[in-house]
Amino acid sequence: MSPAAAAATSLAAAAIAVPTSLSRRSLRFQARCSHAPRRAVASMAVSAPRSGAKASFLERRESERALHFVKYQGLGNDFIMVDNRDSSVPKVTPEEAVKLCDRNFGIGADGVIFVMPGVNGTDYTMRIFNSDGSEPEMCGNGVRCFARFIAELENMQGTNSFTIHTGAGLIIPEIQSDGQVKVDMGEPILSGPDIPTKLPATKNKAVVQAELAVEGLTWHVTCVSMGNPHCVTFGTKESKLLQVDDLKLSEIGPKFEHHEMFPARTNTEFVQVLSRSHLKMRVWERGAGATLACGTGACAVVVAAVLEGRAERKCIVDLPGGPLEIEWREDDNHIYMTGPAEAVFYGSVLH
């Protein structure tokens, strides 16, 4: 076995340990996780050590450096959440994050998210490493998971709101009484160089329905930044009605992500219009590939649909993992995203 494979295997084996607490402040997940999806729990099933090896296994666990975590998911977009409030340095390196996110040899996730001390007057700072080790500016589904994680760490009850510093700027989530999380995602960025994209502006300095050549087809794309870059398409010049379920996403997605018109790479959303208030999308995320949901992507989709005259400012956006409610308000130009976030399981891993 190679050193890399051995290291990854040790991560997976260690993840079976389940602590009674995750930090100095109690996390009461036992009752909440009793209704977690069976498939998520089953994915962590590992044979118990033989009785003769039990003591040495536990001693090893206590003697080595253990990372405590909680696995959260927002519409199937899943994250390893780490309480990092005692330091502004992540407890996991990007290389370790890749191993932890591996679904065969690690815990399995789309990314690792760190809850850090706030800066510039904010309550908390959010950082995230993607499953490929890259660091995005922000993540919409991730920030909802972040908010629910904070509520558990701080033992918050009822409706709560707080401020989060991210690479995309200030984000303000609000936990609703029904457990849903509503997030003020701020204003969309439409200027091409700020997204960034090299595509020329087509409408009031914005890149709207621009032509992009990919794999011999000309796609009409609208570019939006939600603090991270998005390329939104409703179809090609040759076939304007896109059927998103027919897409071979693993083939076409990387072509968009690494296209020369996107110097920082891009997230790509392929969208089907069901009505003026109901959209359906599939997403290829920069640094993570095909995922079940992308919150910033859903926001970008509604912005693009409004700019192209395809939809109203308030829409339900269907993602493979479930629906999000997105509203682009005209009075303050802010985008508001509402959706779920749930704890799946918790544990500790040696790293």
GINORVEN-V561581 format. One record per pair of residues at least 24 apart in sequence whose ideal C-beta (glycine too) atoms are under 8 Angstrom apart, sorted by sequence separation. I is the first residue (numbers start at 1). GAP is how many residues later the second one is. If there is no record, write none. Layout:
# GINORVEN-V561581
{{I | GAP} {I | GAP}}
This chain:
# GINORVEN-V561581
{{67 | 24} {90 | 24} {151 | 24} {199 | 24} {302 | 24} {67 | 25} {111 | 25} {231 | 25} {269 | 25} {294 | 25} {301 | 25} {302 | 25} {303 | 25} {90 | 26} {113 | 26} {124 | 26} {147 | 26} {197 | 26} {211 | 26} {244 | 26} {279 | 26} {293 | 26} {298 | 26} {302 | 26} {80 | 27} {146 | 27} {147 | 27} {148 | 27} {244 | 27} {257 | 27} {267 | 27} {292 | 27} {293 | 27} {299 | 27} {16 | 28} {88 | 28} {111 | 28} {138 | 28} {143 | 28} {147 | 28} {195 | 28} {242 | 28} {244 | 28} {256 | 28} {269 | 28} {292 | 28} {293 | 28} {298 | 28} {15 | 29} {80 | 29} {87 | 29} {88 | 29} {101 | 29} {102 | 29} {113 | 29} {137 | 29} {138 | 29} {144 | 29} {195 | 29} {196 | 29} {242 | 29} {243 | 29} {257 | 29} {267 | 29} {269 | 29} {292 | 29} {293 | 29} {295 | 29} {299 | 29} {16 | 30} {78 | 30} {79 | 30} {82 | 30} {84 | 30} {85 | 30} {87 | 30} {101 | 30} {137 | 30} {138 | 30} {143 | 30} {195 | 30} {242 | 30} {254 | 30} {267 | 30} {271 | 30} {40 | 31} {78 | 31} {79 | 31} {80 | 31} {82 | 31} {84 | 31} {85 | 31} {86 | 31} {88 | 31} {111 | 31} {115 | 31} {136 | 31} {137 | 31} {148 | 31} {192 | 31} {194 | 31} {231 | 31} {253 | 31} {269 | 31} {293 | 31} {78 | 32} {79 | 32} {80 | 32} {81 | 32} {82 | 32} {83 | 32} {84 | 32} {85 | 32} {97 | 32} {113 | 32} {135 | 32} {197 | 32} {252 | 32} {269 | 32} {273 | 32} {279 | 32} {303 | 32} {13 | 33} {40 | 33} {77 | 33} {79 | 33} {80 | 33} {82 | 33} {97 | 33} {98 | 33} {113 | 33} {138 | 33} {148 | 33} {190 | 33} {196 | 33} {229 | 33} {249 | 33} {267 | 33} {271 | 33} {302 | 33} {12 | 34} {79 | 34} {81 | 34} {97 | 34} {98 | 34} {115 | 34} {147 | 34} {190 | 34} {195 | 34} {197 | 34} {271 | 34} {276 | 34} {277 | 34} {94 | 35} {98 | 35} {115 | 35} {189 | 35} {190 | 35} {195 | 35} {229 | 35} {231 | 35} {233 | 35} {247 | 35} {249 | 35} {269 | 35} {276 | 35} {277 | 35} {71 | 36} {97 | 36} {113 | 36} {147 | 36} {188 | 36} {189 | 36} {229 | 36} {230 | 36} {231 | 36} {232 | 36} {233 | 36} {244 | 36} {253 | 36} {276 | 36} {279 | 36} {281 | 36} {283 | 36} {299 | 36} {88 | 37} {90 | 37} {92 | 37} {144 | 37} {188 | 37} {189 | 37} {215 | 37} {229 | 37} {230 | 37} {231 | 37} {232 | 37} {233 | 37} {234 | 37} {244 | 37} {245 | 37} {253 | 37} {273 | 37} {277 | 37} {278 | 37} {279 | 37} {280 | 37} {281 | 37} {282 | 37} {69 | 38} {71 | 38} {95 | 38} {115 | 38} {124 | 38} {126 | 38} {188 | 38} {189 | 38} {214 | 38} {229 | 38} {230 | 38} {231 | 38} {233 | 38} {234 | 38} {244 | 38} {273 | 38} {277 | 38} {278 | 38} {279 | 38} {280 | 38} {281 | 38} {282 | 38} {299 | 38} {85 | 39} {90 | 39} {94 | 39} {123 | 39} {124 | 39} {125 | 39} {126 | 39} {144 | 39} {228 | 39} {230 | 39} {232 | 39} {234 | 39} {250 | 39} {276 | 39} {277 | 39} {279 | 39} {298 | 39} {94 | 40} {123 | 40} {124 | 40} {125 | 40} {126 | 40} {127 | 40} {143 | 40} {186 | 40} {215 | 40} {250 | 40} {278 | 40} {29 | 41} {94 | 41} {122 | 41} {123 | 41} {124 | 41} {125 | 41} {185 | 41} {186 | 41} {214 | 41} {249 | 41} {121 | 42} {122 | 42} {214 | 42} {295 | 42} {27 | 43} {84 | 43} {122 | 43} {140 | 43} {223 | 43} {17 | 44} {212 | 44} {274 | 44} {295 | 44} {23 | 45} {118 | 45} {120 | 45} {126 | 45} {140 | 45} {214 | 45} {22 | 46} {118 | 46} {119 | 46} {14 | 47} {19 | 47} {22 | 47} {118 | 47} {212 | 47} {22 | 48} {122 | 48} {17 | 49} {19 | 49} {79 | 49} {212 | 49} {14 | 52} {229 | 57} {168 | 58} {169 | 58} {228 | 58} {168 | 59} {23 | 60} {79 | 60} {167 | 60} {168 | 60} {22 | 61} {166 | 61} {23 | 62} {77 | 62} {79 | 62} {198 | 62} {199 | 62} {79 | 63} {198 | 63} {77 | 64} {81 | 64} {197 | 64} {198 | 64} {43 | 65} {77 | 65} {81 | 65} {197 | 65} {198 | 65} {75 | 66} {79 | 66} {83 | 66} {196 | 66} {197 | 66} {230 | 66} {74 | 67} {196 | 67} {230 | 67} {74 | 68} {81 | 68} {85 | 68} {196 | 68} {228 | 68} {232 | 68} {197 | 69} {227 | 69} {232 | 69} {74 | 70} {83 | 70} {226 | 70} {230 | 70} {234 | 70} {74 | 71} {232 | 71} {234 | 71} {73 | 72} {232 | 72} {72 | 73} {226 | 73} {232 | 73} {226 | 74} {234 | 74} {224 | 75} {225 | 75} {72 | 76} {224 | 76} {234 | 76} {72 | 77} {70 | 79} {224 | 79} {224 | 80} {222 | 81} {70 | 82} {222 | 82} {222 | 85} {140 | 86} {222 | 86} {11 | 88} {138 | 88} {11 | 89} {138 | 89} {139 | 89} {137 | 90} {138 | 90} {8 | 91} {11 | 91} {15 | 91} {137 | 91} {7 | 92} {12 | 92} {15 | 92} {136 | 92} {12 | 93} {8 | 94} {11 | 94} {12 | 94} {11 | 95} {12 | 95} {9 | 96} {11 | 96} {208 | 96} {8 | 97} {8 | 98} {208 | 99} {209 | 99} {5 | 100} {208 | 100} {206 | 101} {203 | 104} {226 | 109} {185 | 110} {185 | 111} {188 | 111} {183 | 112} {188 | 112} {190 | 113} {185 | 114} {188 | 115} {190 | 117} {29 | 123} {28 | 124} {27 | 125} {27 | 126} {28 | 127} {25 | 128} {25 | 129} {26 | 129} {23 | 130} {25 | 130} {22 | 131} {188 | 140} {188 | 145} {187 | 146} {187 | 147} {188 | 147} {186 | 148} {187 | 148} {185 | 149} {186 | 149} {136 | 150} {184 | 150} {185 | 150} {136 | 151} {144 | 151} {184 | 151} {185 | 151} {134 | 152} {141 | 152} {143 | 152} {184 | 152} {185 | 152} {134 | 153} {141 | 153} {142 | 153} {183 | 153} {140 | 154} {141 | 154} {182 | 154} {183 | 154} {130 | 155} {132 | 155} {139 | 155} {140 | 155} {182 | 155} {183 | 155} {130 | 156} {131 | 156} {132 | 156} {139 | 156} {140 | 156} {182 | 156} {130 | 157} {131 | 157} {139 | 157} {140 | 157} {181 | 157} {130 | 158} {131 | 158} {138 | 158} {140 | 158} {180 | 158} {181 | 158} {140 | 159} {180 | 159} {181 | 159} {180 | 160} {181 | 160} {179 | 161} {176 | 162} {110 | 175} {111 | 177} {110 | 178} {110 | 181} {152 | 191} {144 | 193} {148 | 193} {147 | 194} {148 | 194} {149 | 194} {144 | 195} {148 | 195} {144 | 196} {145 | 196} {140 | 197} {144 | 197} {141 | 198} {141 | 200} {77 | 214} {76 | 215} {77 | 215} {76 | 216} {77 | 216} {75 | 217} {76 | 217} {77 | 217} {75 | 218} {77 | 218} {74 | 219} {74 | 221} {107 | 240} {107 | 242} {106 | 243} {75 | 244} {76 | 244} {77 | 244} {76 | 245} {75 | 246} {76 | 246} {74 | 247} {75 | 247} {73 | 248} {75 | 248} {75 | 249} {100 | 249} {100 | 251} {99 | 252} {96 | 255} {92 | 259} {75 | 264} {74 | 265} {75 | 265} {74 | 266} {78 | 266} {74 | 267} {73 | 268} {74 | 268} {72 | 269} {73 | 269} {72 | 270} {72 | 271} {73 | 271} {71 | 272} {72 | 272} {70 | 273} {71 | 273} {71 | 274} {70 | 275} {71 | 275} {70 | 276} {71 | 276} {69 | 277} {68 | 278} {69 | 278} {68 | 279} {69 | 279} {68 | 280} {69 | 280} {67 | 281} {66 | 282} {67 | 282} {66 | 283} {67 | 283} {66 | 284} {67 | 284} {65 | 285} {66 | 285} {64 | 286} {65 | 286} {61 | 287} {61 | 289} {44 | 301} {41 | 303} {44 | 303} {40 | 304} {41 | 304} {40 | 305} {36 | 306} {36 | 307} {37 | 307} {36 | 308} {36 | 309} {33 | 310} {32 | 311} {33 | 311} {33 | 312} {33 | 313} {29 | 314} {29 | 317} {27 | 319} {22 | 324} {19 | 327} {18 | 328} {19 | 328} {18 | 329} {19 | 329} {17 | 330} {18 | 330} {16 | 331} {17 | 331} {15 | 332} {17 | 332} {15 | 333} {14 | 334} {15 | 334} {14 | 335} {14 | 336} {14 | 337} {11 | 338} {11 | 339} {10 | 340} {11 | 340}}
